[in-house]
Amino acid sequence: MQAANHTDAVLQARIEDAAAAAERQNTPHFVGFLDERQASLAKRFAETCGANFLLWGGHPDAERVYFGAFPFWQEPDPALFPICGATATWRKCDALSHRDFLGAFLAAGIGRETLGDFLLEEGRCVFYCRCEVRDFLFAQVAKIGRVGVKLSPSVEEPLPALHHFQPIEAVIASPRLDCVVAACTGLSRDKAAALIDGDCVQVDHSPVHAHAYTVPEGALLSIRGKGRFCIDSVSAQTKKGKRKLVGRKFI
């Protein structure tokens, strides 16, 4: 917990420094790439200090994003972010995953903080990175694993889906966290409660330890060892005291 608090404090300082520098130097300043939890914290820190900012990752549904602080007179503009998109293509008979691309790029010698989202479909991956590393990747990477790939600086619409989902429907007693975790994982409420007590459950990127916490519609649950889930809706209580949960598991 102390390590997490230190890391969060460092991020807060970087966000506040970027906001102050944008005003002082009258030009945008950027921090990134940030993961979903970091982005949520960055938004909170920026709102607290009154920054003029935008979170952007190269496409509208990005999970990994840059934080951009702008002078107050300037409308935040995605075109000013130091983010480049690129496309890798390969034979459709070969299967490649997000992990394959990430591993190959890290093995080429660049840091995870320089890489944004990877959007994959059969034979194509659209990815986002810091502009200064794109040419380096083009020069260093000709294969992902044992599969030959062709890298191009162009990005064509429509983009591949960022995620694929498995639908979830369940009948629950209430939207309490232990009930929702049990429904998502197929575990008993006692075992779901043990996961909560073991610091294994996050709601919208923050740990929650209260079994009775009410899970809001639209919440993102991360359950260590069980996956990630989006809670789309929880119906009103029926006469029999039950509710219908509808959600999705990330696959």
C-alpha positions as CSV (number, residue, x, y, z in Angstrom):
1,M,0.0,0.0,0.0
2,Q,2.9,2.4,0.8
3,A,4.4,1.7,-2.6
4,A,1.1,2.4,-4.3
5,N,0.7,5.6,-2.3
6,H,4.2,6.7,-3.3
7,T,3.5,6.0,-7.0
8,D,0.2,7.9,-6.8
9,A,2.0,10.9,-5.2
10,V,4.6,10.9,-8.0
11,L,1.8,10.9,-10.6
12,Q,0.0,13.7,-8.8
13,A,3.2,15.8,-8.8
14,R,3.7,15.1,-12.6
15,I,0.1,16.1,-13.3
16,E,0.4,19.3,-11.3
17,D,3.8,20.2,-12.8
18,A,2.4,19.7,-16.3
19,A,-0.6,22.0,-15.5
20,A,1.7,24.6,-14.0
21,A,4.1,24.4,-16.9
22,A,1.3,24.8,-19.5
23,E,0.3,28.1,-17.9
24,R,3.8,29.3,-17.2
25,Q,5.2,28.5,-20.7
26,N,2.0,29.1,-22.6
27,T,2.2,25.7,-24.4
28,P,0.8,22.2,-23.9
29,H,2.6,19.7,-21.7
30,F,2.0,16.0,-21.7
31,V,2.3,13.0,-19.3
32,G,1.8,9.4,-20.6
33,F,1.0,6.8,-21.6
34,L,-1.2,6.1,-18.5
35,D,-3.1,2.9,-17.8
36,E,-6.8,3.1,-16.8
37,R,-6.2,3.5,-13.1
38,Q,-3.5,6.2,-13.6
39,A,-5.8,8.0,-16.0
40,S,-8.6,8.0,-13.4
41,L,-6.3,9.4,-10.8
42,A,-4.8,12.0,-13.3
43,K,-8.4,13.2,-14.0
44,R,-9.0,13.6,-10.3
45,F,-5.7,15.4,-9.7
46,A,-6.3,17.7,-12.7
47,E,-9.8,18.7,-11.6
48,T,-8.6,19.4,-8.1
49,C,-5.9,21.8,-9.3
50,G,-8.2,23.4,-11.9
51,A,-6.2,22.4,-15.0
52,N,-7.4,22.8,-18.6
53,F,-6.8,19.2,-19.8
54,L,-7.7,16.3,-22.1
55,L,-7.1,12.6,-21.8
56,W,-6.4,11.1,-25.3
57,G,-5.0,7.9,-26.6
58,G,-5.1,8.1,-30.3
59,H,-8.7,6.9,-30.7
60,P,-12.0,7.7,-29.0
61,D,-12.3,4.6,-26.9
62,A,-8.7,4.4,-25.8
63,E,-7.8,2.8,-22.5
64,R,-4.2,3.8,-22.4
65,V,-4.0,7.5,-22.7
66,Y,-1.9,10.6,-22.5
67,F,-2.7,13.4,-20.1
68,G,-2.4,16.8,-21.9
69,A,-2.4,20.1,-19.9
70,F,-3.2,23.2,-22.0
71,P,-3.0,27.0,-21.3
72,F,-6.5,28.2,-20.3
73,W,-6.9,30.2,-23.6
74,Q,-6.3,27.1,-25.7
75,E,-8.9,24.5,-26.6
76,P,-7.4,21.0,-25.9
77,D,-6.7,19.4,-29.3
78,P,-6.1,15.7,-29.9
79,A,-3.9,16.6,-32.9
80,L,-1.3,18.2,-30.6
81,F,-0.7,15.0,-28.6
82,P,2.7,13.3,-29.3
83,I,0.9,10.1,-30.3
84,C,1.2,8.2,-33.6
85,G,-0.9,5.3,-34.9
86,A,0.5,2.5,-37.0
87,T,-0.7,-0.8,-38.6
88,A,0.8,-4.2,-38.6
89,T,-0.5,-6.8,-41.1
90,W,0.3,-10.5,-41.6
91,R,-1.1,-13.6,-43.1
92,K,-4.6,-14.3,-41.8
93,C,-3.7,-18.0,-41.3
94,D,-1.3,-16.9,-38.5
95,A,-2.6,-16.1,-35.1
96,L,-1.1,-13.2,-33.1
97,S,-2.2,-11.8,-29.7
98,H,-1.8,-8.6,-27.8
99,R,0.8,-10.3,-25.6
100,D,2.8,-11.3,-28.7
101,F,3.0,-7.7,-29.9
102,L,3.7,-6.3,-26.5
103,G,6.5,-8.8,-25.9
104,A,8.1,-8.2,-29.2
105,F,8.1,-4.4,-28.8
106,L,9.4,-4.5,-25.3
107,A,12.1,-7.0,-26.4
108,A,13.1,-4.4,-29.0
109,G,14.2,-2.1,-26.1
110,I,11.3,0.4,-25.6
111,G,9.4,0.9,-22.4
112,R,5.8,0.1,-21.7
113,E,5.1,3.8,-21.1
114,T,5.8,4.5,-24.7
115,L,3.0,2.2,-26.0
116,G,-0.7,2.8,-26.1
117,D,-3.5,0.4,-27.1
118,F,-3.2,-2.6,-29.4
119,L,-6.4,-3.2,-31.5
120,L,-6.3,-6.7,-33.1
121,E,-8.3,-8.5,-35.6
122,E,-7.5,-11.4,-38.0
123,G,-4.4,-10.4,-39.9
124,R,-4.3,-6.8,-38.7
125,C,-3.2,-4.9,-35.6
126,V,-3.6,-1.1,-35.2
127,F,-1.4,0.2,-32.4
128,Y,-0.5,3.6,-30.9
129,C,2.8,4.8,-29.5
130,R,4.8,7.9,-28.8
131,C,5.8,9.5,-32.1
132,E,9.5,9.3,-31.4
133,V,9.5,5.5,-31.1
134,R,7.5,4.6,-34.2
135,D,10.4,4.9,-36.6
136,F,12.6,2.9,-34.2
137,L,10.0,0.1,-34.1
138,F,9.7,0.1,-37.9
139,A,13.5,-0.3,-38.1
140,Q,13.8,-3.0,-35.4
141,V,10.7,-5.2,-35.8
142,A,10.1,-7.4,-38.8
143,K,8.6,-10.4,-37.0
144,I,6.2,-10.9,-34.1
145,G,7.3,-14.2,-32.6
146,R,7.9,-16.3,-35.7
147,V,5.4,-14.5,-37.8
148,G,6.5,-12.0,-40.4
149,V,4.7,-8.6,-40.2
150,K,4.5,-5.5,-42.4
151,L,4.4,-2.2,-40.5
152,S,2.8,0.8,-42.0
153,P,2.3,4.4,-40.6
154,S,-1.3,4.5,-41.9
155,V,-4.4,3.7,-39.9
156,E,-7.6,2.8,-41.8
157,E,-11.1,2.9,-40.5
158,P,-13.0,1.0,-39.2
159,L,-10.7,0.2,-36.3
160,P,-10.6,-3.3,-34.9
161,A,-12.5,-3.7,-31.6
162,L,-10.5,-2.9,-28.5
163,H,-12.1,-5.8,-26.5
164,H,-14.3,-8.8,-27.0
165,F,-16.9,-9.8,-24.4
166,Q,-18.8,-12.7,-23.1
167,P,-22.3,-11.7,-21.9
168,I,-23.3,-12.3,-18.3
169,E,-26.9,-12.6,-16.9
170,A,-27.6,-13.6,-13.3
171,V,-30.3,-13.3,-10.6
172,I,-29.0,-11.6,-7.5
173,A,-30.4,-10.7,-4.1
174,S,-29.0,-7.2,-4.2
175,P,-26.3,-5.1,-5.9
176,R,-24.0,-5.6,-2.9
177,L,-20.4,-6.1,-3.9
178,D,-20.3,-9.7,-2.6
179,C,-23.4,-10.6,-4.5
180,V,-22.1,-9.1,-7.7
181,V,-18.7,-10.7,-7.4
182,A,-20.3,-14.1,-6.8
183,A,-22.5,-13.7,-9.9
184,C,-19.6,-12.7,-12.1
185,T,-17.3,-15.5,-11.0
186,G,-19.8,-18.3,-10.3
187,L,-18.5,-18.5,-6.7
188,S,-20.4,-18.7,-3.5
189,R,-21.0,-15.4,-1.6
190,D,-18.6,-16.6,1.1
191,K,-15.8,-17.2,-1.4
192,A,-16.6,-13.8,-3.1
193,A,-16.3,-12.2,0.3
194,A,-12.9,-13.8,0.8
195,L,-11.8,-12.3,-2.5
196,I,-12.9,-8.9,-1.3
197,D,-11.2,-9.3,2.1
198,G,-8.0,-10.4,0.3
199,D,-7.7,-7.1,-1.6
200,C,-8.5,-8.9,-4.8
201,V,-11.4,-6.7,-6.0
202,Q,-11.3,-3.3,-7.5
203,V,-14.3,-1.2,-8.6
204,D,-13.5,1.4,-11.2
205,H,-9.8,0.9,-10.5
206,S,-10.0,1.4,-6.8
207,P,-9.9,-1.4,-4.1
208,V,-13.1,-1.9,-2.3
209,H,-13.2,-3.9,1.0
210,A,-16.9,-3.4,2.1
211,H,-19.0,-6.4,1.3
212,A,-22.1,-4.3,1.3
213,Y,-20.8,-1.7,-1.1
214,T,-23.5,-0.9,-3.7
215,V,-22.1,-1.6,-7.2
216,P,-23.4,1.1,-9.6
217,E,-24.5,0.5,-13.1
218,G,-21.7,0.9,-15.6
219,A,-19.0,-0.1,-13.0
220,L,-15.9,-1.9,-14.1
221,L,-14.9,-4.7,-11.8
222,S,-11.4,-6.2,-11.7
223,I,-11.2,-9.5,-9.8
224,R,-7.7,-10.9,-9.4
225,G,-7.4,-14.3,-10.9
226,K,-11.0,-14.1,-12.3
227,G,-10.9,-11.3,-14.9
228,R,-12.5,-8.0,-15.7
229,F,-16.3,-7.4,-15.8
230,C,-18.5,-4.5,-16.8
231,I,-21.9,-4.2,-15.0
232,D,-24.3,-2.9,-17.5
233,S,-27.5,-2.9,-15.5
234,V,-29.2,-4.2,-12.3
235,S,-33.0,-4.3,-12.5
236,A,-35.3,-3.0,-9.8
237,Q,-36.3,-5.4,-7.0
238,T,-39.1,-7.8,-7.9
239,K,-41.9,-8.8,-5.6
240,K,-39.8,-11.9,-4.7
241,G,-36.9,-9.7,-3.7
242,K,-34.7,-10.5,-6.6
243,R,-32.9,-8.5,-9.2
244,K,-31.5,-9.3,-12.7
245,L,-27.9,-8.4,-13.3
246,V,-26.7,-7.9,-16.9
247,G,-23.0,-7.5,-17.7
248,R,-20.0,-8.5,-19.8
249,K,-16.8,-10.3,-19.1
250,F,-13.7,-9.2,-21.0
251,I,-12.2,-12.1,-23.0
